[in-house]
Amino acid sequence: VQLQASGGGLVQAGGSLRLSCAASGRIYSSAVMGWFRQAPGKERDFVGLIRWSRDSTKYADSVKGRFTISRDSAKNTVYLQMNSLKSEDTAVYYCARGVDWSTSARDYRHWGQGTLVTVSS
């Protein structure tokens, strides 16, 4: 499975962006698709995840109520809708595929290349 993240860019604080993560190959129903982010000089942090089959989601407290993860099974694509963006949301965003309902990056085996989101204040 290869993952291709896109949709990053420069946005003003309070604005919105939607990131996409297109997967090549089959995504099994048991798969979990996660979004993580890494700011300069910091560790890679959990943002949110979605269970492919059940459409259930989980979010980090820092983005809850602002970010929404969805998926389009016909397109093999996962989305991260980001609203009310803040300067502290600036980071490289990564999508990843795993099998465990986990917020730890170590539990995800397949990673996309990352897309940069810059929020100007």
Residue pairs with C-beta under 8 A, 6 or more apart in sequence:
1 23
1 24
1 25
1 26
1 27
1 97
1 110
2 23
2 24
2 25
2 110
3 21
3 22
3 23
3 24
3 95
3 96
3 97
3 110
3 111
3 112
3 113
4 21
4 22
4 23
4 24
4 112
4 113
5 19
5 20
5 21
5 93
5 94
5 95
5 112
5 113
5 114
5 115
6 19
6 20
6 21
6 22
6 115
7 17
7 18
7 19
7 20
7 115
8 17
8 19
8 92
8 93
8 115
8 116
8 117
8 118
9 17
9 116
9 117
9 118
10 118
10 120
11 17
11 85
11 117
11 118
11 119
11 120
12 85
12 119
12 120
13 85
13 86
13 87
13 119
13 120
13 121
14 84
14 85
15 85
15 119
16 81
16 82
16 83
16 84
16 85
17 82
17 85
17 117
18 79
18 80
18 81
18 82
19 35
19 79
19 80
19 82
19 93
19 95
19 115
19 117
20 77
20 78
20 79
20 80
21 33
21 35
21 77
21 78
21 79
21 80
21 95
21 112
22 75
22 76
22 77
23 33
23 76
23 77
23 78
23 97
24 76
25 76
27 33
27 52
27 73
27 76
27 97
28 52
29 52
29 53
30 52
30 53
30 99
31 51
31 52
31 53
31 97
31 98
31 99
32 49
32 50
32 51
32 52
32 97
32 98
32 99
32 100
32 101
32 102
32 108
33 49
33 50
33 52
33 69
33 71
33 78
33 95
33 96
33 97
34 46
34 47
34 48
34 49
34 95
34 96
34 97
34 98
34 102
34 103
34 105
34 108
35 47
35 48
35 49
35 69
35 78
35 80
35 93
35 94
35 95
35 96
36 44
36 45
36 46
36 47
36 93
36 94
36 95
36 96
36 105
36 108
37 44
37 45
37 47
37 89
37 91
37 92
37 93
37 94
37 117
38 44
38 45
38 91
38 92
38 94
38 114
39 88
39 90
39 91
39 92
42 91
44 94
44 105
45 60
45 91
46 60
46 103
46 104
46 105
47 59
47 60
47 63
47 67
47 80
47 93
48 57
48 58
48 59
48 60
48 63
48 67
48 69
48 80
49 57
49 58
49 69
49 101
49 102
49 103
50 56
50 57
50 69
50 70
50 71
50 78
51 57
51 101
52 71
52 73
55 70
55 71
57 68
57 69
58 101
58 103
59 67
59 69
60 103
62 88
63 82
63 89
66 82
66 83
66 84
66 85
67 80
67 81
67 82
67 83
68 80
68 81
68 83
69 78
69 79
69 80
69 81
70 78
70 79
70 81
71 77
71 78
71 79
72 78
72 79
78 95
80 93
80 95
82 89
82 117
85 117
85 119
86 119
87 119
87 120
87 121
88 119
89 117
89 119
90 117
90 118
90 119
91 116
91 117
92 114
92 115
92 116
92 117
93 114
93 115
93 116
93 117
94 111
94 112
94 113
94 114
95 111
95 112
96 105
96 108
96 109
96 110
96 111
96 112
97 108
97 109
97 110
98 107
98 108
98 109
98 110
100 107
102 108
